[in-house]
């Protein structure tokens, strides 16, 4: 059998400086492409305009280049893809799968606290469906009053339409998709025109990614992504969720760990080879 040629991507968000966990993830993704004779791509996930900064993008590319990563096409910025996200939302809306959610965080918290046993998902308590139960007239009145809203996916309706779904994970084998564990996920907000779930699904298809490599903290999100692929008739890649680098307290690294930022390690005089080793990477 001919070996599969993979197209992979590394997709960090420029909301702070990259750390050792990012180094490992980027190196992992590039190696998967190189070993198959495929392509390695870089994507800048800058949809969150409240946190992402152009300076972080510039410094991120500098750090990755210094680390030794080489991508095979110019980086793709999600901020250039807003029209594609809007078209996908329009399509899902035309299928009757989206509804406006006018709830504030306080509204949702109060409803959950009043419930005897609120169901939980990977991100905490599930949205209790307050706005899903609004009549068309109530929705129109609230929109006319210019009450801010998010767009949520009616997951049960979408699930019924898509039917049974599965995906192939390189570490865990065939997985049965269960997107309902997240409840009715938000796909767009007033201040941010798309969500991580929608943007990453569309962009993986746009960049023709065949193998999605990312940390195991994002494993559960694949349930939602597989559903969106089915609804939007997108190609289905394989996935490989790798382990995470932890700090001395056993907590996974985050951008708040400034001492372990690649940029800080560079300023301390560490070589790229030393930093790769610190990230647990064996050349």
C-alpha positions as a printed Julia matrix, in Angstrom:
283×3 Matrix{Float64}:
   0.0    0.0    0.0
   1.31   3.46  -0.89
   2.1    5.58   2.16
  -0.3    8.45   2.81
   1.12  11.92   2.1
  -0.01  14.36   4.79
  -0.71  18.08   4.85
  -0.5   19.34   8.42
  -0.74  22.73  10.06
   0.32  24.56  13.19
  -2.26  27.15  14.2
  -1.29  29.34  17.17
  -3.19  32.42  18.31
  -1.27  35.74  18.57
  -2.72  36.67  21.94
   0.6   36.42  23.78
   4.06  34.94  23.47
   4.54  31.31  22.5
   5.82  28.88  25.14
   7.46  25.46  25.19
   4.13  23.71  24.66
   3.7   25.61  21.39
   7.24  24.63  20.39
   6.46  20.96  20.85
   3.14  21.2   19.0
   4.7   23.01  16.04
   7.59  20.56  15.81
   5.19  17.62  16.1
   3.07  18.92  13.24
   6.01  19.66  10.95
   7.55  16.23  11.54
   4.28  14.5   10.62
   4.32  16.3    7.27
   8.03  15.76   6.57
   7.95  12.06   7.4
   5.21  11.52   4.81
   6.78  13.75   2.18
   3.88  16.15   2.56
   3.34  19.83   3.33
   3.49  21.79   6.59
   1.47  25.0    6.88
   1.22  27.84   9.39
  -2.11  29.42  10.27
  -2.53  32.54  12.41
  -5.72  32.15  14.45
  -6.41  35.83  15.06
 -10.21  35.92  15.06
 -10.36  37.23  18.65
  -9.69  40.89  17.94
 -10.1   41.71  21.65
  -6.93  39.77  22.53
  -4.84  39.22  19.38
  -2.22  41.79  18.4
  -0.21  42.29  15.16
   2.95  42.62  17.25
   2.4   39.16  18.71
   1.98  37.78  15.17
   5.29  39.29  14.09
   7.13  38.04  17.16
   5.5   34.62  16.88
   6.78  34.16  13.33
  10.24  35.31  14.41
  10.27  32.8   17.28
   9.1   29.9   15.12
  11.66  30.7   12.42
  14.41  30.85  15.06
  13.21  27.51  16.44
  13.77  25.99  13.0
  10.24  25.52  11.67
   9.79  25.97   7.91
   6.31  26.18   6.39
   5.58  25.49   2.74
   3.29  28.43   1.95
   2.72  31.96   3.27
   0.94  31.93   6.66
  -2.86  32.1    6.48
  -4.45  34.67   8.81
  -8.0   33.9    9.89
  -8.74  37.63   9.88
  -8.71  37.43   6.06
 -11.4   34.75   6.02
 -14.39  36.57   7.5
 -16.48  36.28   4.32
 -16.07  32.5    4.3
 -17.24  32.32   7.91
 -20.24  34.52   7.16
 -21.25  32.36   4.21
 -21.07  29.23   6.35
 -23.26  30.84   9.02
 -25.76  31.85   6.34
 -25.84  28.27   5.09
 -26.41  26.82   8.55
 -29.07  29.44   9.22
 -30.81  28.54   5.96
 -30.89  24.95   7.17
 -32.75  26.08  10.29
 -29.88  25.06  12.58
 -28.98  28.4   14.18
 -30.85  30.56  16.66
 -30.04  33.91  18.31
 -29.15  33.73  21.98
 -29.77  36.95  23.91
 -28.72  35.54  27.28
 -26.1   37.29  29.35
 -23.65  35.29  31.44
 -25.72  36.27  34.48
 -28.9   34.92  32.86
 -27.26  31.59  32.13
 -25.7   31.34  35.59
 -29.02  32.04  37.31
 -30.85  29.44  35.22
 -28.18  26.81  35.92
 -28.18  27.56  39.65
 -31.97  27.18  39.76
 -31.82  23.75  38.12
 -31.72  20.73  40.39
 -28.94  19.04  38.41
 -27.57  21.01  35.47
 -25.79  18.78  32.92
 -22.07  19.4   32.42
 -19.86  19.14  29.37
 -16.11  19.53  28.69
 -16.32  23.31  29.21
 -18.54  23.23  32.29
 -22.33  23.47  32.7
 -24.21  23.21  29.4
 -26.25  26.1   28.07
 -29.79  25.47  29.38
 -31.51  26.35  26.1
 -33.39  29.46  27.25
 -33.38  31.2   23.86
 -33.93  28.0   21.91
 -37.42  28.0   23.4
 -38.27  31.55  22.26
 -40.99  31.94  19.64
 -40.14  33.56  16.28
 -42.03  36.65  17.39
 -40.06  36.95  20.64
 -36.81  36.65  18.7
 -37.9   39.35  16.24
 -38.89  41.7   19.07
 -35.52  41.32  20.77
 -33.61  41.79  17.54
 -35.68  44.89  16.78
 -34.77  46.24  20.23
 -31.07  45.83  19.29
 -30.4   43.44  22.16
 -26.95  41.89  21.53
 -26.99  38.2   20.73
 -24.81  35.26  19.81
 -25.66  32.59  17.27
 -25.95  29.09  18.7
 -26.12  25.78  16.87
 -29.15  23.68  17.71
 -27.02  20.6   18.25
 -29.82  18.07  18.6
 -31.48  19.21  15.39
 -28.1   19.22  13.64
 -27.31  15.78  15.01
 -30.58  14.39  13.7
 -29.91  15.86  10.27
 -26.31  14.6   10.04
 -26.95  11.11  11.39
 -24.26   8.89  12.98
 -20.73  10.22  12.59
 -17.24   9.05  13.45
 -13.64  10.07  12.94
 -10.22   8.43  12.93
  -7.75   9.43  15.63
  -4.17   8.23  15.25
  -3.83   7.65  18.98
  -7.27   6.31  19.94
  -8.59   4.71  16.74
 -12.12   5.17  15.44
 -14.16   7.55  17.57
 -17.93   7.99  17.56
 -18.88  11.65  17.33
 -20.93  12.92  20.28
 -21.25  16.69  19.74
 -24.15  16.89  22.18
 -21.63  16.79  25.04
 -21.05  20.51  24.37
 -24.72  21.45  24.16
 -25.74  24.26  21.8
 -22.32  25.73  21.04
 -21.86  29.38  20.07
 -20.76  29.78  16.44
 -20.62  33.59  16.32
 -20.83  36.59  18.63
 -21.63  40.23  18.03
 -18.03  41.34  18.66
 -16.39  38.26  17.09
 -17.95  37.1   13.82
 -17.04  33.45  14.19
 -16.04  30.91  16.81
 -13.01  28.69  17.13
 -15.15  25.68  16.23
 -16.44  27.12  12.96
 -13.25  28.87  11.86
 -10.93  25.92  12.42
 -13.27  23.53  10.63
 -13.58  25.76   7.58
  -9.89  26.62   7.47
  -8.72  23.02   7.71
 -10.84  22.29   4.64
  -9.67  25.44   2.84
  -6.0   24.55   3.42
  -6.64  20.92   2.44
  -5.38  19.61   5.78
  -5.33  15.8    5.82
  -3.97  15.32   9.35
  -4.94  17.66  12.18
  -2.26  17.57  14.88
  -2.94  19.38  18.15
  -2.83  18.95  21.91
  -5.04  16.44  23.69
  -6.75  19.35  25.48
  -8.6   19.92  22.2
  -9.6   16.29  21.72
 -13.21  16.79  22.81
 -13.66  19.72  20.4
 -13.33  17.26  17.53
 -16.86  16.02  18.29
 -18.2   19.44  17.25
 -15.83  19.81  14.3
 -16.9   16.46  12.87
 -20.54  17.55  13.03
 -19.8   20.85  11.26
 -17.89  19.02   8.54
 -20.92  16.84   7.88
 -23.37  19.75   7.85
 -21.21  21.85   5.51
 -20.17  18.88   3.34
 -16.46  19.34   4.0
 -13.69  16.74   3.6
 -12.81  14.76   6.73
  -9.16  14.63   7.82
  -7.62  12.34  10.39
  -6.53  13.63  13.79
  -3.58  13.06  16.09
  -3.89  14.61  19.55
  -0.52  14.67  21.28
   0.32  14.94  24.97
   0.85  18.28  26.73
   3.91  19.76  28.4
   3.31  20.52  32.08
   4.97  22.82  34.59
   6.58  21.73  37.86
   3.13  21.66  39.53
   1.73  19.35  36.88
  -0.37  22.07  35.22
  -0.35  22.39  31.44
   1.58  25.36  30.16
  -0.31  28.53  29.27
   0.75  31.92  27.93
   0.82  33.28  31.47
   3.96  31.19  32.04
   6.22  34.04  30.91
   9.42  32.42  32.18
   8.9   29.58  29.71
   8.06  31.81  26.73
  10.25  31.16  23.7
  11.05  34.83  23.42
  12.22  35.02  27.03
  14.38  31.93  26.61
  15.95  33.48  23.53
  16.78  36.63  25.51
  18.39  34.46  28.17
  20.78  33.18  25.53
  19.3   29.72  25.04
  19.99  28.18  21.65
  17.21  26.82  19.45
  18.54  23.31  20.03
  18.44  23.81  23.81
  14.86  25.08  23.66
  13.79  22.17  21.48
  15.26  19.83  24.09
  13.48  21.74  26.88
  10.24  21.16  24.98
  10.94  17.42  25.12
  11.92  17.25  21.48
  14.67  14.9   20.39
  16.35  15.96  17.14
